[in-house]
Amino acid sequence: CHEFLYVNGRVNSGRIDIDIAEILVYNLNMAKYKFKTKPMEHQRMALRKLYREWGGSGALFMEPGTGKSWIFINLWGILHKRDGVRRVLYVGPLTVLGTIEEEIEKHLHSDIPRQVIRMPRRMRRKRLILKQLNGRLKPLVIILINYESAWRLKKELRKWKPQVITCDESHKIKRLGAKQTAGMLALARVAQYRQVATGTAITRNHLDVREQWRFMVNAVGRGRTNYPNEHWYRINDFRDWYARTDIYGRVRKLRHVKEMREIIRTQGIVLSKEDCLDLPPKTYEDIYVELEPKTKKIYQDMAIDFVADLKEAIKSKDSVIA
């Protein structure tokens, strides 16, 4: 196995210069795999960590706009090519399922045969689709489903035995005892590879991370082997160690924050836009939308009223409005 030196966006191996997008495949020790879109440096790093160092499971705590979807979509492709994975379950908010379907078409190379199934709205149709699916199909089967449906269909999904489960916007499963969280933790037991991805892993305080982390490392059941340390096993121990609470259980002060950050970085990537030096510049585009007649009239009336109020404010020299 050769070792390669990355220099100024190029890879130098003896006398031959090889592009990063090409050498990444060799450096990951994979079967032949092609990227449809060229990765940015932080995406390449994240993909290498996920596949090579963490065995396909990890956390992507990256800000929106940093390219999380490219990472886990190409991870699916690599796992299919290298490890023969054929069943992928993507779980996310209902509003982003259409976007992910487009992202798969955009980033996953056409030489990977796949069947992308975006689950319909009716529960009866979803159950029928899952019943008809054959786990022995050779193409990569990717099911796109929302959180509310996933926990209701956990029995059918467990029977289908997804090999990869990706929880996008994983802060949806942060609350212990919620049906969504319990459903995803139950599904974690059947999957060999698990990823969590969100730009807002912590919405209130650092205690939001525990259930997301439990899903990712499959820390489910009575065993303590997959927990980072003894404080993570029981929720009361976890809260007492990492926070000071009042008599009502409300967090007043966080403790051992540095320790938690170190634990997260052992199998997670925390990235902000400021850390991604290779992000493309912002582009601005005007999008014109044709309104329905009724809606158009409401906006026109609102514009007229606003102009009238503004003129009146200027005449009265109201500095707050004008």
C-alpha positions as CSV (number, residue, x, y, z in Angstrom):
1,C,0.0,0.0,0.0
2,H,1.5,3.4,-1.1
3,E,1.4,6.5,1.1
4,F,0.5,9.7,-0.5
5,L,1.4,13.3,0.4
6,Y,-1.3,16.0,0.0
7,V,0.3,19.2,-1.3
8,N,-1.7,22.3,-2.3
9,G,-4.8,20.4,-3.3
10,R,-2.8,17.8,-5.2
11,V,-1.5,14.4,-4.3
12,N,2.1,13.5,-5.1
13,S,3.1,9.9,-5.4
14,G,6.6,9.6,-6.8
15,R,6.5,11.2,-10.3
16,I,2.8,11.0,-10.8
17,D,0.4,13.7,-9.7
18,I,-3.1,12.5,-8.9
19,D,-6.2,14.5,-8.2
20,I,-7.6,14.4,-4.7
21,A,-11.0,13.1,-5.9
22,E,-9.3,10.1,-7.5
23,I,-6.8,9.3,-4.8
24,L,-9.4,9.4,-2.0
25,V,-10.8,6.2,-3.4
26,Y,-7.4,4.4,-3.2
27,N,-6.5,5.9,0.2
28,L,-9.8,4.5,1.7
29,N,-8.8,1.0,0.6
30,M,-12.1,0.6,-1.3
31,A,-13.3,-1.1,-4.4
32,K,-13.4,1.2,-7.5
33,Y,-15.7,4.1,-6.6
34,K,-16.4,7.3,-8.5
35,F,-17.5,10.6,-7.2
36,K,-20.2,12.3,-9.3
37,T,-19.4,15.7,-7.7
38,K,-15.9,16.7,-6.5
39,P,-15.7,16.9,-2.7
40,M,-14.5,19.9,-0.7
41,E,-11.6,19.3,1.7
42,H,-13.6,19.1,4.8
43,Q,-16.1,16.7,3.1
44,R,-13.2,14.4,2.1
45,M,-11.8,14.5,5.6
46,A,-15.2,13.7,7.1
47,L,-15.9,10.8,4.7
48,R,-12.5,9.3,5.4
49,K,-13.1,9.4,9.2
50,L,-16.5,7.9,8.9
51,Y,-15.5,5.0,6.7
52,R,-11.9,4.3,7.6
53,E,-11.5,5.3,11.2
54,W,-15.1,4.9,12.7
55,G,-16.3,1.9,10.6
56,G,-19.2,3.6,9.0
57,S,-20.9,5.0,12.1
58,G,-20.4,8.6,13.3
59,A,-21.9,12.0,14.1
60,L,-21.9,14.9,11.7
61,F,-22.6,18.0,13.9
62,M,-22.0,20.5,11.1
63,E,-23.7,23.8,10.4
64,P,-26.3,24.0,7.6
65,G,-24.6,24.7,4.3
66,T,-21.4,22.8,5.0
67,G,-22.4,19.8,2.9
68,K,-23.5,17.1,5.3
69,S,-25.8,15.4,2.7
70,W,-22.9,14.9,0.3
71,I,-21.0,13.0,3.0
72,F,-23.6,10.5,4.0
73,I,-24.9,10.0,0.5
74,N,-21.4,9.0,-0.8
75,L,-20.9,7.0,2.4
76,W,-23.9,4.9,1.3
77,G,-22.3,4.5,-2.1
78,I,-19.0,3.4,-0.6
79,L,-20.6,0.9,1.7
80,H,-22.6,-0.5,-1.2
81,K,-19.5,-0.9,-3.4
82,R,-17.0,-2.1,-0.7
83,D,-19.2,-3.9,1.8
84,G,-22.1,-5.0,-0.2
85,V,-24.7,-2.9,1.6
86,R,-28.1,-2.9,-0.1
87,R,-30.6,-1.5,2.4
88,V,-30.4,2.1,3.5
89,L,-33.0,3.9,5.7
90,Y,-32.9,7.7,5.7
91,V,-35.0,9.3,8.5
92,G,-35.5,13.0,8.5
93,P,-38.2,15.8,8.7
94,L,-41.0,15.5,6.2
95,T,-40.1,18.8,4.6
96,V,-36.6,17.7,3.5
97,L,-37.4,14.3,2.0
98,G,-37.9,15.8,-1.5
99,T,-34.6,17.7,-1.2
100,I,-32.7,14.6,-0.2
101,E,-34.2,12.8,-3.2
102,E,-32.7,15.5,-5.4
103,E,-29.4,15.4,-3.6
104,I,-29.1,11.7,-4.2
105,E,-29.6,12.2,-7.9
106,K,-27.1,15.0,-7.9
107,H,-24.2,13.4,-5.8
108,L,-24.5,9.6,-6.2
109,H,-22.8,8.3,-9.3
110,S,-24.9,6.7,-12.0
111,D,-22.8,3.5,-12.0
112,I,-24.4,2.6,-8.6
113,P,-27.8,0.9,-9.4
114,R,-30.3,2.1,-6.9
115,Q,-34.0,2.3,-6.1
116,V,-34.9,5.4,-4.1
117,I,-38.3,5.1,-2.4
118,R,-39.8,8.2,-1.0
119,M,-42.6,7.0,1.3
120,P,-46.1,8.3,0.5
121,R,-48.2,10.2,3.1
122,R,-50.8,7.4,3.8
123,M,-49.7,4.9,6.4
124,R,-51.5,2.1,4.6
125,R,-49.5,2.6,1.5
126,K,-46.2,2.7,3.5
127,R,-47.0,-0.6,5.0
128,L,-47.8,-2.1,1.6
129,I,-44.5,-0.9,0.2
130,L,-42.5,-2.3,3.0
131,K,-44.3,-5.6,2.8
132,Q,-43.4,-5.9,-0.9
133,L,-39.7,-5.0,-0.6
134,N,-37.3,-7.9,-1.0
135,G,-34.1,-7.6,1.1
136,R,-32.2,-9.7,-1.5
137,L,-32.5,-7.2,-4.3
138,K,-29.0,-6.4,-5.7
139,P,-29.5,-2.6,-6.3
140,L,-29.0,-0.2,-3.4
141,V,-32.5,0.4,-2.0
142,I,-32.8,3.7,-0.2
143,I,-36.0,4.4,1.8
144,L,-36.8,8.1,2.7
145,I,-39.1,8.4,5.6
146,N,-40.0,11.0,8.2
147,Y,-39.6,10.6,12.0
148,E,-43.3,10.5,12.7
149,S,-43.8,7.5,10.4
150,A,-40.6,5.7,11.3
151,W,-41.5,5.0,14.9
152,R,-45.0,4.0,13.9
153,L,-43.6,1.5,11.4
154,K,-40.7,0.3,13.5
155,K,-42.0,-3.3,13.4
156,E,-42.1,-3.4,9.6
157,L,-38.8,-1.6,9.3
158,R,-37.1,-4.0,11.7
159,K,-38.4,-6.8,9.6
160,W,-36.9,-5.3,6.5
161,K,-33.5,-5.1,8.4
162,P,-31.9,-1.9,7.2
163,Q,-28.1,-2.2,7.1
164,V,-27.6,1.6,7.3
165,I,-29.7,4.1,9.2
166,T,-29.0,7.8,8.8
167,C,-30.8,10.2,11.1
168,D,-30.8,13.7,9.5
169,E,-31.7,16.6,11.8
170,S,-31.1,14.2,14.6
171,H,-32.0,16.7,17.3
172,K,-35.5,15.3,16.7
173,I,-34.5,12.4,18.9
174,K,-32.9,14.3,21.7
175,R,-35.6,13.8,24.3
176,L,-35.5,10.7,26.4
177,G,-39.0,9.1,26.6
178,A,-40.3,10.6,23.4
179,K,-41.9,8.0,21.0
180,Q,-39.7,9.2,18.2
181,T,-36.5,8.6,20.3
182,A,-37.7,5.2,21.5
183,G,-38.5,4.1,18.0
184,M,-35.1,5.1,16.6
185,L,-33.3,3.5,19.4
186,A,-35.2,0.3,18.7
187,L,-34.2,0.5,15.0
188,A,-30.6,1.0,16.0
189,R,-30.3,-2.6,17.1
190,V,-30.8,-4.0,13.6
191,A,-28.5,-1.7,11.7
192,Q,-24.8,-2.3,11.3
193,Y,-24.0,1.3,10.3
194,R,-25.6,4.4,12.0
195,Q,-25.1,8.1,11.4
196,V,-26.6,11.2,13.0
197,A,-26.4,14.5,11.3
198,T,-27.6,18.0,12.4
199,G,-26.5,21.6,12.5
200,T,-28.3,22.1,15.8
201,A,-27.3,19.1,18.0
202,I,-27.6,21.3,21.1
203,T,-30.8,23.4,21.1
204,R,-31.0,24.0,24.9
205,N,-27.8,22.6,26.5
206,H,-25.2,19.8,26.2
207,L,-27.6,17.3,27.7
208,D,-29.4,17.2,24.3
209,V,-26.5,15.1,22.9
210,R,-27.0,11.9,25.0
211,E,-29.9,10.2,23.1
212,Q,-28.4,11.1,19.7
213,W,-25.1,9.6,20.8
214,R,-26.9,6.4,22.1
215,F,-28.5,5.8,18.7
216,M,-25.2,6.3,16.9
217,V,-23.1,3.9,19.0
218,N,-26.1,1.5,19.6
219,A,-26.0,2.0,23.3
220,V,-29.3,0.3,23.8
221,G,-30.3,-2.3,26.4
222,R,-28.7,-3.2,29.8
223,G,-25.2,-3.5,28.6
224,R,-22.7,-0.8,29.4
225,T,-20.1,-1.6,26.8
226,N,-21.0,1.1,24.2
227,Y,-21.3,4.1,26.6
228,P,-18.3,6.6,26.7
229,N,-18.1,6.3,30.5
230,E,-20.1,5.3,33.6
231,H,-21.8,8.7,33.7
232,W,-23.6,8.1,30.4
233,Y,-25.4,4.9,31.4
234,R,-28.2,6.3,33.6
235,I,-29.9,9.6,32.7
236,N,-29.9,10.8,36.3
237,D,-26.1,10.2,36.6
238,F,-25.6,11.9,33.3
239,R,-27.5,15.0,34.3
240,D,-25.9,15.2,37.8
241,W,-22.4,14.9,36.3
242,Y,-22.8,17.3,33.4
243,A,-25.1,19.9,34.9
244,R,-26.3,21.6,38.1
245,T,-30.1,21.7,38.3
246,D,-32.6,23.3,40.6
247,I,-35.3,21.5,42.6
248,Y,-37.5,21.5,39.5
249,G,-34.9,19.8,37.4
250,R,-34.1,22.8,35.3
251,V,-30.4,23.2,34.2
252,R,-28.8,26.2,35.9
253,K,-25.1,25.5,35.1
254,L,-23.2,23.1,32.9
255,R,-20.3,21.1,34.2
256,H,-17.5,19.0,32.6
257,V,-18.2,20.6,29.2
258,K,-14.6,20.0,28.1
259,E,-14.9,16.3,28.8
260,M,-18.1,16.0,26.8
261,R,-16.6,17.9,23.9
262,E,-13.6,15.4,23.9
263,I,-16.0,12.5,23.9
264,I,-18.0,13.9,21.0
265,R,-14.9,14.4,18.9
266,T,-13.9,10.7,19.4
267,Q,-16.6,9.7,16.9
268,G,-18.1,12.9,15.7
269,I,-17.2,15.9,13.5
270,V,-18.1,19.4,14.9
271,L,-17.8,21.9,12.1
272,S,-18.9,25.5,11.6
273,K,-18.8,27.5,8.3
274,E,-15.8,29.4,9.6
275,D,-13.9,26.2,9.8
276,C,-14.6,25.4,6.1
277,L,-12.1,27.5,4.2
278,D,-13.0,25.9,0.9
279,L,-16.7,26.7,0.8
280,P,-17.8,28.4,-2.4
281,P,-18.7,32.1,-2.3
282,K,-22.4,33.0,-1.7
283,T,-24.6,33.4,-4.7
284,Y,-27.7,35.5,-4.8
285,E,-30.7,34.9,-7.1
286,D,-34.0,36.6,-7.5
287,I,-36.8,34.1,-7.7
288,Y,-40.1,35.4,-9.1
289,V,-43.3,33.6,-8.0
290,E,-46.6,34.0,-9.7
291,L,-49.3,34.5,-7.0
292,E,-52.9,33.4,-7.2
293,P,-55.3,36.3,-7.8
294,K,-56.7,36.3,-4.2
295,T,-53.2,36.2,-2.7
296,K,-51.9,38.8,-5.1
297,K,-54.7,41.2,-4.0
298,I,-53.9,40.8,-0.3
299,Y,-50.2,41.6,-1.0
300,Q,-51.1,44.7,-3.1
301,D,-53.5,46.0,-0.4
302,M,-50.7,45.4,2.2
303,A,-48.2,47.4,0.1
304,I,-50.6,50.3,-0.4
305,D,-51.4,50.5,3.3
306,F,-47.7,50.4,4.1
307,V,-46.9,53.3,1.8
308,A,-49.8,55.3,3.2
309,D,-48.5,54.7,6.8
310,L,-45.0,55.6,5.8
311,K,-46.0,58.9,4.2
312,E,-48.1,59.7,7.3
313,A,-45.2,58.9,9.6
314,I,-42.9,61.2,7.6
315,K,-45.3,64.1,7.8
316,S,-45.6,63.6,11.5
317,K,-41.8,63.3,11.9
318,D,-42.2,60.1,13.8
319,S,-38.5,59.0,14.1
320,V,-39.4,55.5,15.3
321,I,-41.2,54.5,12.1
322,A,-39.6,56.9,9.6
